[in-house]
């Protein structure tokens, strides 16, 4: 009998829930183009609008403030790349602020914008990964048009004080965007209360299929089409919508139970952390007092992170390194660098992110197997 593997990488992607799979399969039978006037097209359009209604209700906004797209990365790009139009059409300096621990879809895009003459600065964080508020206040310029800071970090799990950060940005005359891809389903979200201008989401982080994302926007005048063509999605995102994917996204949204999620995954992380605390080589990069309930970043002194991940794979454990793996080498994580982790420990890091399918029994096996692997490698 094939040994059951232990999946510890829910921040990378999640298994699709059985009930969400059923909705997706149902959606495959709804083949009409949502832009068509005949019956099949109207049915497809109705499915999209029902999903938009459910999604907007979940995040606390009007339904016409949500557009569906292909991913969180696309949503992030659409917000940031609007600055190119501001720069070109306004013929004025444009400045962007991002944090030191952003996802690559923000970090790399900021560097792309710099090629268009858009200035940007990187706001530092403390050893927990929290924004340095005083440094943040001091980094605004008269030309700061946008701030982009993630709600919850994908590597170490740190949750930012988004409401406070947005208030500061608005007082300085800038708009505020947050990448909430990791926060959806794990934290309570109310865009009106948080006061953000934009918020990005992704379906495959909440037990739905890949290929669907969403973007909340407060004012369509502050957003430009990323994809040009037709008048889909409030004329803000040309391309025929992914009807089955959007329907599945809605089903996953309806299944969200944040208190239960936090209770289940929080207990697993607590058990896992306590199980590792007796190992002298282990260092924790996640402060569980201000992080996602499911995430724990762990560095193991004297062990190569890539080799650790490969040994875990052989032991039936799915886990990511804390660094971005490339062929034949490991690039140090900019997130871990930002919180002061040394290069040596940086490359000795694993990120564990648990989900609703994990069990206490699996955590016990995980601790046992890590102990065996560490003894073999040290």
DOKE-559084 format. One record per atom (N, C-alpha, C, O): y, x, z; residue in three letters. Coordinates in steps of 0.05 Angstrom, whole numbers, plus 5000, padded with zeros to 4 digits. Example, Ala and Ser with C-alpha at 12.3 -4.5 7.8 and 13.67 -1.06 7.14 Angstrom:
488652645156ALA491052465156ALA493452645156ALA493452855169ALA495552575142SER497952735143SER500152585157SER502352685161SER
// end
This chain:
497650175000UNK500050005000UNK502550185000UNK502650375015UNK504450114983UNK506950264981UNK508550235006UNK509050015016UNK509450465017UNK511050465041UNK513850345036UNK515050405016UNK514750165054UNK517350045051UNK519550255056UNK519450395076UNK521450265039UNK523650455042UNK525750335060UNK526050095063UNK527350505073UNK529450425091UNK532150465076UNK532850695070UNK533550255071UNK536050275056UNK538450295074UNK538950115090UNK539750525073UNK542050585091UNK544550645075UNK546150815084UNK544950515053UNK547250575036UNK548750335026UNK549450315002UNK549150145044UNK550449885037UNK553349915029UNK554449735016UNK554650135036UNK557450175027UNK557550264998UNK559650244985UNK555250354987UNK555050424959UNK554650164942UNK555950114922UNK552650014951UNK552149754938UNK550149604956UNK548849724974UNK549949344952UNK548149184969UNK546049044952UNK546448984929UNK543748994964UNK541748834950UNK542748544946UNK544148444964UNK542048424924UNK543048154918UNK541447954934UNK538947954933UNK542747784949UNK541447584965UNK539747394948UNK540647334925UNK537447294958UNK535747114942UNK537346864932UNK537046784909UNK538946754950UNK540346514942UNK542546574921UNK543246404904UNK543646814922UNK545646904902UNK544246954875UNK545346894854UNK541847064876UNK540247104851UNK539746844837UNK539946824813UNK539146634853UNK538546374841UNK541046264827UNK540846154805UNK543346294839UNK545746204827UNK546346354801UNK547346244781UNK545846614802UNK546346784778UNK544646694755UNK545546674732UNK542046644760UNK540246564739UNK541146294728UNK541046244704UNK542046114746UNK543045854737UNK545445904719UNK545845764698UNK547146094726UNK549546154710UNK548946254682UNK550446214664UNK546646384679UNK545846494653UNK545346264633UNK545446304608UNK544746024643UNK544245794626UNK546945654617UNK546945494599UNK549045734631UNK551745624624UNK552945814604UNK554545984611UNK552345774578UNK552945974558UNK555645924544UNK556546094528UNK556945704549UNK559445644536UNK561645844542UNK561745954564UNK563345884523UNK565746054527UNK567845894543UNK568545674534UNK568645994566UNK570545844583UNK573145764569UNK574645594579UNK573845904547UNK576245834533UNK575945624511UNK577845544499UNK573445544507UNK572845344487UNK573445054497UNK573145004521UNK574244884479UNK575044614487UNK572644414489UNK572844214503UNK570444484476UNK568144294477UNK566744304504UNK567344474521UNK564744134507UNK563444084533UNK562444334546UNK563044384570UNK560844494532UNK559644734544UNK561744924554UNK561445054575UNK563944944539UNK566145114548UNK567545004573UNK568245164591UNK567844744574UNK569144614597UNK567444654622UNK568444694644UNK564744644619UNK562944684642UNK563244964652UNK563445004677UNK563345164634UNK563645444642UNK566345484657UNK566445624677UNK568445364646UNK571045384658UNK571145264686UNK572345364704UNK569745034689UNK569644904715UNK568245074736UNK569145084759UNK566145214728UNK564745394746UNK566645624756UNK566545694779UNK568245724737UNK570045944744UNK572145834764UNK572845974784UNK573245604758UNK575345494775UNK574345414803UNK575745434823UNK571845324804UNK570645264830UNK570345524846UNK570845524871UNK569545734833UNK569245994846UNK572046094855UNK572246214877UNK574046054839UNK576746144846UNK577745994871UNK579046104888UNK577045734872UNK577845574895UNK576445674920UNK577745694941UNK573845734919UNK572445834942UNK573446104951UNK573846154975UNK574046274932UNK574946544938UNK577746534951UNK578146664971UNK579546384939UNK582246374950UNK582246254978UNK583846334995UNK580546054982UNK580345935009UNK579446135029UNK580346145052UNK577546315021UNK576446515040UNK578546715048UNK578546805071UNK580346795029UNK582247005036UNK585046885044UNK586847035050UNK585246615043UNK587646495053UNK590046485034UNK592246545042UNK589546425008UNK591746404989UNK591346164970UNK589246034971UNK593346114953UNK593145914933UNK591246004911UNK591046244906UNK589945824898UNK587845894878UNK589046044854UNK587646204842UNK591545994847UNK592746124824UNK593746404830UNK595046534813UNK593046504854UNK593846774862UNK591446964859UNK591647194868UNK589246874848UNK586847044845UNK586047064816UNK585846864802UNK585547304807UNK584347344781UNK581747494783UNK581347664801UNK579847424766UNK577247554766UNK577247774745UNK578447744724UNK575847994752UNK575748224734UNK572948344736UNK571048204744UNK572648594728UNK569948714727UNK569148874752UNK566848924756UNK571148954768UNK570549124791UNK572949174808UNK575249104800UNK572549284832UNK574749364849UNK576349594835UNK578749604838UNK574949764821UNK576349984807UNK578249874787UNK580549974784UNK577449674771UNK579249554752UNK581649424765UNK583949454757UNK581149274787UNK583349154802UNK585349354812UNK587749314810UNK584349574823UNK586149794833UNK587749904810UNK590149944813UNK586449954787UNK587950064765UNK590049874754UNK592249964746UNK589549614754UNK591449424744UNK594049434761UNK596249414750UNK593749454787UNK596049454805UNK597649714800UNK600049704797UNK596249944801UNK597750194799UNK598950244772UNK601150354770UNK597550174751UNK598550234724UNK600850064716UNK602250114696UNK601449854731UNK603949704727UNK606349884730UNK608449834718UNK606150094746UNK608350274750UNK609150414725UNK611450504722UNK607250444706UNK607950574680UNK610050404666UNK611950504655UNK609550134666UNK611549954653UNK614249974667UNK616349974654UNK614149984694UNK616750004708UNK618150254701UNK620650254698UNK616650474698UNK617850734691UNK619050724663UNK621350814659UNK617450624644UNK618250634616UNK620450434611UNK622550494598UNK620150184620UNK622049974614UNK624650004631UNK626749944621UNK624350094656UNK626650114673UNK628250374669UNK630550384677UNK626850574657UNK628150834653UNK629450934679UNK631551054679UNK627950894701UNK628850984727UNK626451134741UNK624151084734UNK627051304761UNK624951444776UNK623251234790UNK624251034800UNK620651284791UNK618651114805UNK617051294823UNK616051504815UNK616651194848UNK615151354868UNK613051174880UNK613450944885UNK610651304885UNK608351164896UNK607451314921UNK607551554922UNK606451164941UNK605251284965UNK602351184967UNK601750954964UNK600551384971UNK597751314977UNK596951475002UNK598351655010UNK594651395013UNK593651545036UNK591851775028UNK590951795005UNK591351955047UNK589652185041UNK586752125039UNK585052295032UNK585951875045UNK583051805045UNK582451575026UNK580551415031UNK583951555004UNK583451334986UNK580951374969UNK580051604965UNK579951154958UNK577751164939UNK578751304914UNK581151304908UNK576951424899UNK577751574875UNK579251394854UNK580851504839UNK578751134854UNK580050964835UNK583050944841UNK584650854824UNK583851014865UNK586751034872UNK587651324870UNK589651374857UNK586151504882UNK586951784882UNK587151904854UNK589152024847UNK585151864838UNK585151974810UNK587251824793UNK588651954777UNK587551564797UNK589551414781UNK592351514788UNK594051524770UNK592851574813UNK595551684820UNK596051944805UNK598351994796UNK594052104801UNK594352354786UNK594852294756UNK596352444743UNK593652094746UNK594152004719UNK596951914715UNK598351984696UNK597951764735UNK600751664734UNK602751894734UNK604851874722UNK602052104747UNK603852344749UNK604352454721UNK606452564716UNK602352424703UNK602752514675UNK604852354660UNK605852444640UNK605452114670UNK607451944658UNK610151984672UNK612051834667UNK610352174690UNK612852234704UNK613252064729UNK615452054740UNK611051944739UNK611251784764UNK610551964787UNK608352074788UNK612351984806UNK611952154829UNK610252014849UNK610351764852UNK608552164864UNK607052044885UNK606652244908UNK606652484903UNK606452134932UNK605952304955UNK603552194970UNK602951954969UNK602252364985UNK599852295000UNK600352295030UNK601152505041UNK600052065042UNK600552035071UNK598252145087UNK595952055082UNK598752315106UNK596552425122UNK595352225142UNK596552025148UNK592952295152UNK591652125172UNK590952305196UNK591052555194UNK590252175219UNK589452335242UNK586452385241UNK585152325221UNK585352495263UNK582552575263UNK580652335262UNK578352365257UNK581752085267UNK580151845265UNK580251725237UNK578651545230UNK582151825221UNK582551715194UNK584751505194UNK585151375173UNK586251465216UNK588351275217UNK590951395206UNK591551625210UNK592551235192UNK595051325180UNK596951435202UNK597251315223UNK598151665196UNK600151775213UNK602751615208UNK604151665188UNK603351435226UNK605551235222UNK608251375219UNK609751305201UNK608851575235UNK611451705233UNK611751855207UNK613851845195UNK609551995199UNK609652125173UNK610051925150UNK611551975132UNK608651705153UNK608851485133UNK611751385130UNK612751365108UNK612951325152UNK615751225152UNK617651425138UNK619451355123UNK617051685142UNK618851895133UNK618551955103UNK620152095091UNK616351855091UNK615651935063UNK616751755042UNK616451805018UNK618051535050UNK619251345030UNK621651475018UNK623151625031UNK622151424993UNK624551514979UNK625951264969UNK624851044970UNK628451294959UNK629851064947UNK628350944923UNK628950714914UNK626451094912UNK625051004888UNK622150924893UNK620650884874UNK621350904918UNK618650814925UNK618250524917UNK619550344929UNK616550474898UNK616150204888UNK613550074899UNK613349834901UNK611650254906UNK609050144914UNK607650324934UNK607950574933UNK606350204953UNK604550344972UNK601750234968UNK601349994966UNK599750414966UNK596950334964UNK595350474985UNK595050714985UNK594250315003UNK592650425025UNK590250245030UNK590550005034UNK587850365031UNK585450205034UNK585150075061UNK586050195081UNK584049835062UNK583749695087UNK581549815105UNK581949845129UNK579349895092UNK577150025107UNK575950245089UNK575550205065UNK575550475101UNK574650705086UNK571650695080UNK570050615097UNK570850775056UNK568150755048UNK566350975059UNK563950945061UNK567551205068UNK565951425078UNK565651425108UNK563451455119UNK567951395122UNK567851415152UNK568251145165UNK567951115189UNK569050945149UNK569250665160UNK571850595173UNK572150365182UNK573750775175UNK576250715189UNK577650475178UNK578050455154UNK578550295196UNK580050055189UNK582950105195UNK583650175218UNK584650065175UNK587550115179UNK588949865189UNK588049635186UNK591249905202UNK593049685211UNK594649585187UNK597049645185UNK593449445170UNK594649365144UNK597249205148UNK599149245134UNK597149015167UNK599548845171UNK601949015178UNK604148975167UNK601649205196UNK603849385204UNK604749565181UNK607149595177UNK602849665166UNK603549845143UNK605049695122UNK606849795109UNK604249445117UNK605549275097UNK608349205106UNK610249205089UNK608749145131UNK611449085142UNK613349325138UNK615649285130UNK612349565143UNK614049805140UNK614749835110UNK617049885104UNK612849795092UNK613349825063UNK615449625054UNK617349695039UNK615249375064UNK617149175055UNK619949225066UNK621949175052UNK620149335090UNK622749405101UNK624049625085UNK626549655084UNK622349785072UNK623350015056UNK623749925027UNK624550085010UNK623249675021UNK623649564994UNK621349614974UNK621749594950UNK619049674984UNK616749724967UNK614649504969UNK614549364990UNK613049474948UNK610749284949UNK608349424962UNK608249674963UNK606449264972UNK604149384986UNK601549274974UNK601149034972UNK599849464967UNK597149404956UNK595049524975UNK595349744985UNK592949374980UNK590649484995UNK588049434980UNK587549214970UNK586449644980UNK583749634969UNK581949524992UNK581349675011UNK581049284989UNK579449155010UNK576549125002UNK575048965013UNK575649294983UNK572949284973UNK570849304996UNK568949154997UNK571349505014UNK569449545036UNK569849335059UNK568049295075UNK572149215060UNK572849035083UNK571748755079UNK571148615098UNK571548665053UNK570648385048UNK567848345059UNK566048495053UNK567548135075UNK565048065087UNK564448205113UNK562648135128UNK566048415119UNK565648575144UNK567948525163UNK567648575187UNK570248445153UNK572648395169UNK573748115161UNK573348025139UNK575147985180UNK576547745173UNK578947815156UNK580348005162UNK579447665135UNK581647725117UNK583347475113UNK582347255106UNK585947505117UNK587847295111UNK590247435098UNK591947555112UNK590547405072UNK592647555058UNK595447475066UNK597247635066UNK595747215073UNK598447125082UNK599147255108UNK601447345112UNK597347265127UNK597847385153UNK598347685150UNK600147795163UNK596847815133UNK597048105130UNK599648175115UNK600748395118UNK600647995099UNK603148035085UNK603048225062UNK605048335054UNK600648255050UNK600448445028UNK601248305002UNK601348064999UNK601948474982UNK602648374955UNK600348374936UNK600248204918UNK598448554941UNK596048564924UNK593648644942UNK593948784962UNK591248544935UNK588848614949UNK586548614929UNK586148424914UNK584948834929UNK582648864910UNK580048814924UNK579648874947UNK578148704908UNK575448634918UNK573248694898UNK573848724874UNK570748714908UNK568548764890UNK566148604900UNK565648584924UNK564648484881UNK562448304888UNK559948454898UNK558648354916UNK559448694887UNK556848814893UNK556748944921UNK554749054929UNK559048934935UNK559049034963UNK558348804983UNK557948855006UNK558148554972UNK557648334990UNK555148174982UNK555047934984UNK553048324972UNK550448204965UNK550548034940UNK549047834938UNK552348104921UNK552447974895UNK552048184873UNK552048424879UNK551748104848UNK551248304827UNK553648474821UNK555948414828UNK553148704808UNK555248884798UNK556548754774UNK555448584761UNK558948854768UNK560348764744UNK562448554748UNK563548444729UNK563048484773UNK565048284779UNK566848384802UNK565848484822UNK569448344799UNK571348404820UNK573448184821UNK573347994805UNK575348214838UNK577548024840UNK580048164850UNK579948374863UNK582348054843UNK584948154851UNK586647934861UNK587147734846UNK587647954885UNK589647774896UNK592347884889UNK592848124892UNK594247724879UNK596947804874UNK598847584884UNK598447344880UNK600947674897UNK602947484908UNK604747374886UNK605547144886UNK605547554867UNK607447474847UNK606647594820UNK606447844817UNK606047434800UNK605047534775UNK607047704760UNK606347854742UNK609647674767UNK611647834754UNK611548134762UNK612748304749UNK610048194783UNK609748474792UNK607148594782UNK606248804791UNK605948464762UNK603348554751UNK603448544721UNK604648364709UNK602148744708UNK601948764679UNK599048744671UNK597348824685UNK598648634647UNK595948634635UNK594848924634UNK596249104624UNK592448964644UNK591049224640UNK589649214613UNK589649414598UNK588348984607UNK587048944582UNK588648744566UNK589148514575UNK589448814542UNK591148644525UNK589348484506UNK587248584498UNK590248254499UNK588748084480UNK589347794485UNK591547694480UNK587347644494UNK587647354498UNK589147284524UNK590147454538UNK589147024529UNK590646914552UNK588946844576UNK589446654591UNK586746994579UNK584946934601UNK586247014628UNK588047174629UNK585246894649UNK586046964677UNK589146974680UNK590247184686UNK590446744676UNK593346724679UNK594846904659UNK597046994665UNK593546974637UNK594647164617UNK595047444629UNK596647594619UNK593547504650UNK593847764663UNK591347944658UNK591448174665UNK589247834646UNK586847994642UNK585347884618UNK583647704621UNK585847994595UNK584547914571UNK581647994571UNK580948224578UNK579847814564UNK576947864562UNK575547614571UNK576247494592UNK573447534556UNK571947294565UNK570647344592UNK569447554596UNK570947154610UNK570047194637UNK566947204639UNK565547084623UNK566047344660UNK563147374666UNK562347134683UNK562347154708UNK561646914670UNK561146664684UNK558846694705UNK559246614728UNK556446794697UNK554346814717UNK555146994741UNK554446934764UNK556447214735UNK557247394756UNK559247274775UNK559147314799UNK561147124764UNK563246984781UNK561946774798UNK562646734821UNK560046624786UNK558546424802UNK557046554825UNK556946444847UNK555746784819UNK554346924840UNK556147024862UNK555547024885UNK558547124853UNK560547214872UNK561346994891UNK561647034915UNK561646754880UNK562346524897UNK560146464917UNK560746414941UNK557646484908UNK555446424927UNK555346634949UNK554846564972UNK555946884943UNK556047094963UNK558347054983UNK558047095007UNK560646954972UNK562946894989UNK562246675009UNK562946695033UNK560846475000UNK560146255017UNK558146335039UNK557946205060UNK556646555034UNK554646645053UNK555746825074UNK554446895093UNK558346905071UNK559547095090UNK559746965118UNK560646745121UNK558947125138UNK559147045166UNK559947305181UNK558247455191UNK562547355183UNK563547605194UNK562647655222UNK561647875228UNK562947465241UNK561947515268UNK559047595270UNK558347785284UNK557347465255UNK554547525254UNK554047805243UNK552547965253UNK555547865221UNK555248125208UNK555948345227UNK554548545230UNK558248315241UNK559148525259UNK557148555283UNK556748775292UNK556048335292UNK554148345315UNK551648495306UNK550648665321UNK550548415283UNK548048535274UNK548348835268UNK546849005278UNK550348895251UNK550649175242UNK551749355265UNK551049585267UNK553449235282UNK554549385304UNK552349475323UNK552449705334UNK550349305328UNK548149375346UNK546449595333UNK545449765347UNK546149585307UNK544549795293UNK545850065294UNK544550265300UNK548550065290UNK550050325291UNK549950435319UNK549650675323UNK550250255339UNK550150345367UNK547450475374UNK547350685386UNK545250345366UNK542650455370UNK542250715356UNK541150905367UNK543150735331UNK542850975315UNK544451205327UNK543351435330UNK546951155335UNK548551365347UNK547351465373UNK547251705378UNK546451285390UNK545251365415UNK542651525410UNK542051705426UNK541251455389UNK538751605382UNK539351885373UNK537652065376UNK541651935362UNK542352205352UNK543852375372UNK544052615368UNK544952255393UNK546652405411UNK545152625426UNK546452815436UNK542552615428UNK541052825441UNK540753075424UNK539853285433UNK541353055398UNK541053285380UNK543553455380UNK545753355372UNK543353695388UNK545753865392UNK547153935365UNK549454005365UNK545653915343UNK546853995317UNK548453765305UNK549853815285UNK548353525316UNK549653295304UNK552553265312UNK553153295336UNK554253215293UNK557053155298UNK557752895284UNK556952845262UNK559252715298UNK559952455288UNK562752465277UNK564652555290UNK563152365252UNK565752355239UNK567052085241UNK569352045234UNK565451885249UNK566451615252UNK567151545280UNK565451585298UNK569551445285UNK570251335311UNK569651035311UNK571150885299UNK567450965324UNK566550685322UNK568550485335UNK568150245333UNK570550585350UNK572450405362UNK574450285342UNK575750085348UNK574650415319UNK576650325299UNK575450325271UNK576850395252UNK572850265269UNK571650285242UNK569950045236UNK569549865253UNK568950035211UNK567149825203UNK564649825221UNK563750045229UNK563649595227UNK561349585246UNK558849705235UNK556949755250UNK558649745209UNK556149825196UNK556050125189UNK553950215179UNK558150275194UNK558450545182UNK558350765203UNK559650745224UNK556850975197UNK556851215214UNK556551465196UNK554551495182UNK558651635197UNK558551885182UNK557652105201UNK558752135223UNK555552255193UNK554352445211UNK554152725197UNK553252745174UNK555052935211UNK554753205201UNK552653345218UNK552553315242UNK550853495204UNK548753635218UNK549053935213UNK548554035191UNK549954075234UNK550454365231UNK548054515221UNK545754475230UNK548554695202UNK546454865192UNK544654745171UNK542854875161UNK545254495163UNK543654365142UNK545354295118UNK547554185121UNK544454355094UNK545854275070UNK545553975066UNK543353865066UNK547853845061UNK547853545058UNK546153445035UNK544753245037UNK546253595012UNK544653504989UNK541653534995UNK540153354988UNK540953755008UNK538153795016UNK537253585037UNK534953485036UNK539053515055UNK538453305075UNK537853035061UNK535952905067UNK539652965041UNK539252715027UNK536652715011UNK535352505010UNK535952934999UNK533452954984UNK531052925002UNK529052794996UNK531153055026UNK528953035045UNK528752755056UNK526552655059UNK530952625060UNK530952345068UNK529652165047UNK528051985053UNK530352215022UNK529152075000UNK526152094999UNK524751904995UNK525152345003UNK522352385004UNK520952245027UNK518652175026UNK522552205049UNK521452065072UNK521851765070UNK521151615089UNK522851675048UNK523151385044UNK525751265054UNK525951035060UNK527751445057UNK530351355068UNK532551385047UNK532951605036UNK533951175041UNK536151175021UNK538751215036UNK539551045052UNK540051445031UNK542551505044UNK544251675026UNK543251825009UNK546951665029UNK548751825014UNK549652075029UNK549752065054UNK550452285015UNK551752505028UNK554652415034UNK555652215022UNK555952555051UNK558852495056UNK560552615035UNK563052585037UNK559352745016UNK560852864994UNK560052754968UNK557952614966UNK561652804947UNK560952704920UNK559152914907UNK559953134902UNK556652834902UNK554653024890UNK555153054861UNK555752864846UNK554953304852UNK555053354823UNK552553524817UNK551153614835UNK552053574792UNK549653714784UNK549753994795UNK551454154787UNK547854064812UNK547454334822UNK549354414844UNK549154634854UNK551154234852UNK553054314874UNK554054064888UNK553553844879UNK555454114910UNK556653894925UNK559653944928UNK560354154938UNK561253764919UNK564153784923UNK564853674950UNK564053454957UNK566453834965UNK567253744992UNK568753484991UNK570353444973UNK568153305010UNK569453045011UNK572453075019UNK573053205039UNK574152955003UNK577052965010UNK577652795035UNK579552855049UNK575952595040UNK576352435064UNK575752595089UNK577352595108UNK573552745089UNK572852905112UNK574853135116UNK575453205138UNK575753245094UNK577853455095UNK580353345109UNK581553475126UNK581053105102UNK583552975112UNK583452935142UNK585452945155UNK581052895153UNK580852845182UNK580153105197UNK579653105221UNK580253335183UNK579953585196UNK577153705198UNK576753895213UNK575253585184UNK572553695184UNK572453955168UNK573553965146UNK571154155179UNK571054415165UNK569454395139UNK567854205136UNK569854585121UNK568454575096UNK565454595100UNK563854465086UNK564554755119UNK561754785125UNK560454525134UNK558354445124UNK561754385153UNK560754135163UNK560953915141UNK559353735139UNK563153935126UNK563653745104UNK561253725086UNK560453505078UNK560153955079UNK557853965061UNK555153935075UNK553053985064UNK555253865101UNK552853815117UNK552853525127UNK551753465148UNK553953345111UNK554553075121UNK552852865106UNK552452875082UNK551952665121UNK550752425110UNK552252185119UNK553252175142UNK552551985102UNK553851735109UNK551751515111UNK550351455091UNK551451395134UNK549651175138UNK551250915139UNK553150895155UNK550450725122UNK551850465123UNK549650255122UNK548250215102UNK549450105144UNK547349905147UNK548249625138UNK550549575133UNK546249455135UNK546849185126UNK545048975141UNK543649045159UNK545248735132UNK543848515145UNK540848525143UNK539448405159UNK539848675123UNK536948705120UNK535648915138UNK533248925141UNK537349085150UNK536249295167UNK535449185194UNK536448975203UNK533449325207UNK532449225233UNK532549455253UNK532749685246UNK532249375278UNK532149565300UNK529749755297UNK529849995303UNK527549645286UNK525149815282UNK525650025261UNK524750255263UNK527149955241UNK527850155220UNK529550375231UNK529250615224UNK531450305249UNK533150505261UNK531550705278UNK532050945277UNK529550605292UNK527750785308UNK526250975289UNK526051215296UNK525250875267UNK523951045247UNK525851245235UNK525151485231UNK528251165230UNK530351335218UNK530951565237UNK531051795227UNK531351515262UNK531851725282UNK529551925283UNK529952165283UNK527151815283UNK524751985285UNK524452165260UNK523852405263UNK524952045237UNK524752205212UNK526952415210UNK526452635200UNK529352355218UNK531552545218UNK530852785236UNK531453015230UNK529652725259UNK528852935277UNK526853125264UNK527053375266UNK524953015250UNK522953175235UNK524253345214UNK523653575211UNK526053215198UNK527453355176UNK529153585187UNK529153805176UNK530653535208UNK532353745220UNK530753975229UNK531454205225UNK528453925242UNK526754145252UNK525654305229UNK525354545231UNK525054175207UNK524054315184UNK526154485170UNK525554695160UNK528654385171UNK530754525156UNK532154745172UNK533354925161UNK532154715198UNK533654915215UNK531855155223UNK532855335237UNK
// end
